[in-house]
Amino acid sequence: MIRTLGHLFHHHLLGSCTGRLKIEGDRISFWSPGNARAGFTRPVKQISSVQLDEKLVIEFKDKTYRFEALARDSANSRRLAPFCDQIKRQKAVPPNSPRGGQ
């Protein structure tokens, strides 16, 4: 399953950029047309923690990423929830097991 969230804010220590967050197969990636250094592609299994409050927080052992929907309103977490849920589902699948129809 491919899930893409477009037009997100990615928060940095200083400032932020916009881009697209995508899960495709067992990989998660972020691409920012205005800031190539902010992008990444990594295996979902490397995510050590995922949390959703006002922002979607994705933690790897060496890096933490914070995302927020471009439309900053009360529906922000509702837009990000399916993405967070998919990460949790994929992390719960044991290695070498079939993935629901894949």
Secondary structure, DSSP 8 states (H G I E B T S, - for coil): -EEEEEEEEEE-SS-EEEEEEEEETTEEEEE-TT-GGG-EEEEGGGEEEEEESSSEEEEESS-EEEEEESS-STTHHHHHHHHHHHHHHHHHS-TTS--TT-
